[in-house]
Amino acid sequence: MSQSTLTTRRKALQFLAGVPMLPLGATGAASLLTACGGSDSPSASFVSASFTSMSAPSLANAAAMATTTVGSTMNVTLSDNTVRTFQLAYQPFFVTGDMVSDGKGGKVLAGGYYDINNKPIIDASVPGSERQFFSDSPDGTSLLTVPDAKVDGVKGKPVFAVVQFEYTTWAQDGKTDMYGKLPSPIAVLTLDQDQDTGKLSLVKYHNVDTSKVRGLWITCGASLSPWGTHLSSEEYEPDAFSIASNTMFKAYSKNLYGDETKANPYHYGHMPEVTVNPDGTASIKKHFCMGRISHELVQVMPDQRTALMGDDATNSAYFVFVADKEKDLSSGTLYAAKVGTGFSIDPAANSAAALTWIKLGSATSAEIEQLANTLKPTDIMSVSSTDPQDATFTKIVANGKTEWIKIKPGMEKAAAFLETHRYAAFKGASLGFTKMEGTTVNAKDKIAYSALQNVQSSMVAGNAANVPGNGISVPKQLVAGAVMALNLRGGQKDTEGNAINSEWMPVDTKALLAGEDTAADALGNTANPNKIANPDNLKFSEKLRTLFIGEDSSQHVNNFLWAYNVDTKQLSRLMSIPAGGESTGLHAVDEINGWTYIMSNFQHAGDWGSIHSVVKDTLDPMIRANYKNKSGAAVGYLTGTPTQMKLG
């Protein structure tokens, strides 16, 4: 080897020792992997990837339980049969509560809350220590690029991350419950992508002005649309019929508007969409025509029209929206599924339960928004919690409650889009799932995946919320939950025989993975720590052929981020979240400028439950020290560094 070649390779190794991302892109993979002693063939290309699983942390290393811990590796096979190994690590952009650059020479509070006038909302729960509220619960994240982007301070190439903040758990006094009482902020991060290493560095934090959409309500998961926008969410739609007694919604209205009666419940529970501008700012709109449900997130299919929606509720359902035009969610048709026989949460079951689709209605966002502005709930339907002994009323079960409802004449469209759960039950849809969380799509195989955080309550035969005959019934609860797989097909008709204008409709549902409830182990886990428990975030990587699964588990002492290879069926634990926290913000990006990214955040570290009695006393002071007295949480991504590097 010549001296010049040796020097070049040494320089390569110097930056490879800190490679922040997974170099799988067409331009990045061959050069970087060759430089670290991989294939000498410049034409060697990526073939496959696998992950080795890390062990779950224990009190033998308590510090690892109190932070983000990564002990996994990714193994990349190239076309010449060489294998490169990357040690994974975690790199945060910030911890909420940090003061970060606003791109204008000043600083802004990461995860900070603002009212309808874009003024900071102040936490005055500790007299003399007033401060702006900030979130401990970052969630849905989208990593994206924008054509012709230009932002001051970027030396490489500009990449943007849109990050939403679901809620904050407590005021700073540690006693005042703040869940759902603050308007959810959403921010655009301008990131400087180093073209030699793929590293992302925060240059600018821009808080998106949500005043034009009347603020955001409990923004949970998110997805990236095929056309490059951030599709947000508003889960747990506030019940308009009981809003007068809803103290959480009154507090929300007070913090947003300064008036606890001004917020209108029909303005929340919809699907927001954020468009990033070339300068790192953004605009936002809400789509009122996709159903007012407990939006966990939506997954738009490759046709750029069909959206499968996660519905995080008791008595939830599969909902699909088919847009009239590509890349435009402002008008279309809403469907709800009816589940056929054979439903099972056992991955070993041979059969799948068929899905048929009930058309709920067609509408534009503008017309439903106008209805939301003008109608009261009693204009749409009558609702009784007791049997009115009136045959004109229909008995339904929705949101865990049995009710009798009667649709007012001419109000079918309003009911379909503003009282979607009640109307879908009225129309005969299968509202029987419990805590339906993330959705994602495997486009090559035309399979969607849907997470059930828990299989309990409305899903269990004999439970008061279970609806006999709706197709969703299991003999015993599985608190640890399951991931379902849904085959996608075209040529479908709705239950009235009308053609559905989509090639990506779910036609059946079958269990892919399931957790396992157990008696408490020595650490406190009440679900098998070597299996998924309470799956929430789901994202699929086409290139890696991998389903990534983030947990929101009250059964694992530490929640985990998993990787499941759909070809080899290998399940690998990639990362452990600080104890008491939830894995959120998952986003797998196959390639941006030749680099592959796996985004991951966490929420509410040290939010203790009964399973934490063994570890709480040891870990609580560590987590308080790591994360701003339990007020902060990290927004970041998985990194990769080559291991066992050689010069030749």
HELIX and SHEET records of a PDB file:
HELIX    1   1 GLN A    3  LEU A   16  1                                  14    
HELIX    2   2 GLY A   28  ALA A   35  1                                   8    
HELIX    3   3 LEU A   59  ASN A   61  5                                   3    
HELIX    4   4 ALA A   62  MET A   65  1                                   4    
HELIX    5   5 SER A  211  VAL A  213  5                                   3    
HELIX    6   6 ALA A  240  SER A  245  5                                   6    
HELIX    7   7 THR A  247  TYR A  257  1                                  11    
HELIX    8   8 PRO A  265  HIS A  267  5                                   3    
HELIX    9   9 SER A  365  THR A  374  1                                  10    
HELIX   10  10 PRO A  377  ILE A  380  1                                   4    
HELIX   11  11 GLU A  412  LEU A  418  1                                   7    
HELIX   12  12 THR A  420  PHE A  426  1                                   7    
HELIX   13  13 SER A  457  MET A  459  5                                   3    
HELIX   14  14 SER A  610  HIS A  612  5                                   3    
HELIX   15  15 LYS A  616  ASN A  626  1                                  11    
HELIX   16  16 LYS A  628  LYS A  630  5                                   3    
SHEET    1   A 6 PHE A  46  THR A  52  0                                        
SHEET    2   A 6 THR A  73  LEU A  78 -1                                        
SHEET    3   A 6 VAL A  83  VAL A  95 -1                                        
SHEET    4   A 6 ALA A 634  PRO A 642 -1                                        
SHEET    5   A 6 TRP A 595  GLN A 603 -1                                        
SHEET    6   A 6 GLU A 582  ILE A 592 -1                                        
SHEET    1   B 5 THR A  69  VAL A  70  0                                        
SHEET    2   B 5 LEU A 571  SER A 576 -1                                        
SHEET    3   B 5 PHE A 560  ASN A 565 -1                                        
SHEET    4   B 5 THR A 546  GLU A 551 -1                                        
SHEET    5   B 5 PRO A 535  SER A 541 -1                                        
SHEET    1   C 2 MET A  99  SER A 101  0                                        
SHEET    2   C 2 LYS A 107  LEU A 109 -1                                        
SHEET    1   D 2 ILE A 122  ASP A 123  0                                        
SHEET    2   D 2 ARG A 131  GLN A 132 -1                                        
SHEET    1   E 4 SER A 137  LEU A 144  0                                        
SHEET    2   E 4 LYS A 157  TYR A 167 -1                                        
SHEET    3   E 4 ILE A 186  GLN A 193 -1                                        
SHEET    4   E 4 LEU A 200  ASN A 207 -1                                        
SHEET    1   F 4 SER A 223  LEU A 224  0                                        
SHEET    2   F 4 HIS A 230  LEU A 231 -1                                        
SHEET    3   F 4 MET A 271  VAL A 276 -1                                        
SHEET    4   F 4 ALA A 282  HIS A 287 -1                                        
SHEET    1   G 9 HIS A 295  VAL A 300  0                                        
SHEET    2   G 9 THR A 306  ASP A 311 -1                                        
SHEET    3   G 9 PHE A 319  LYS A 325 -1                                        
SHEET    4   G 9 ASP A 328  VAL A 339 -1                                        
SHEET    5   G 9 ALA A 353  THR A 364 -1                                        
SHEET    6   G 9 ASP A 508  ALA A 514 -1                                        
SHEET    7   G 9 ALA A 482  ARG A 489 -1                                        
SHEET    8   G 9 ILE A 447  LEU A 452 -1                                        
SHEET    9   G 9 MET A 436  ASN A 442 -1                                        
SHEET    1   H 8 HIS A 295  VAL A 300  0                                        
SHEET    2   H 8 THR A 306  ASP A 311 -1                                        
SHEET    3   H 8 PHE A 319  LYS A 325 -1                                        
SHEET    4   H 8 ASP A 328  VAL A 339 -1                                        
SHEET    5   H 8 ALA A 353  THR A 364 -1                                        
SHEET    6   H 8 ASP A 508  ALA A 514 -1                                        
SHEET    7   H 8 ALA A 482  ARG A 489 -1                                        
SHEET    8   H 8 MET A 505  PRO A 506 -1                                        
SHEET    1   I 2 THR A 314  SER A 316  0                                        
SHEET    2   I 2 PHE A 433  THR A 434 -1                                        
SHEET    1   J 3 MET A 381  SER A 384  0                                        
SHEET    2   J 3 LYS A 401  ILE A 407 -1                                        
SHEET    3   J 3 THR A 394  ALA A 398 -1                                        
END                                                                             
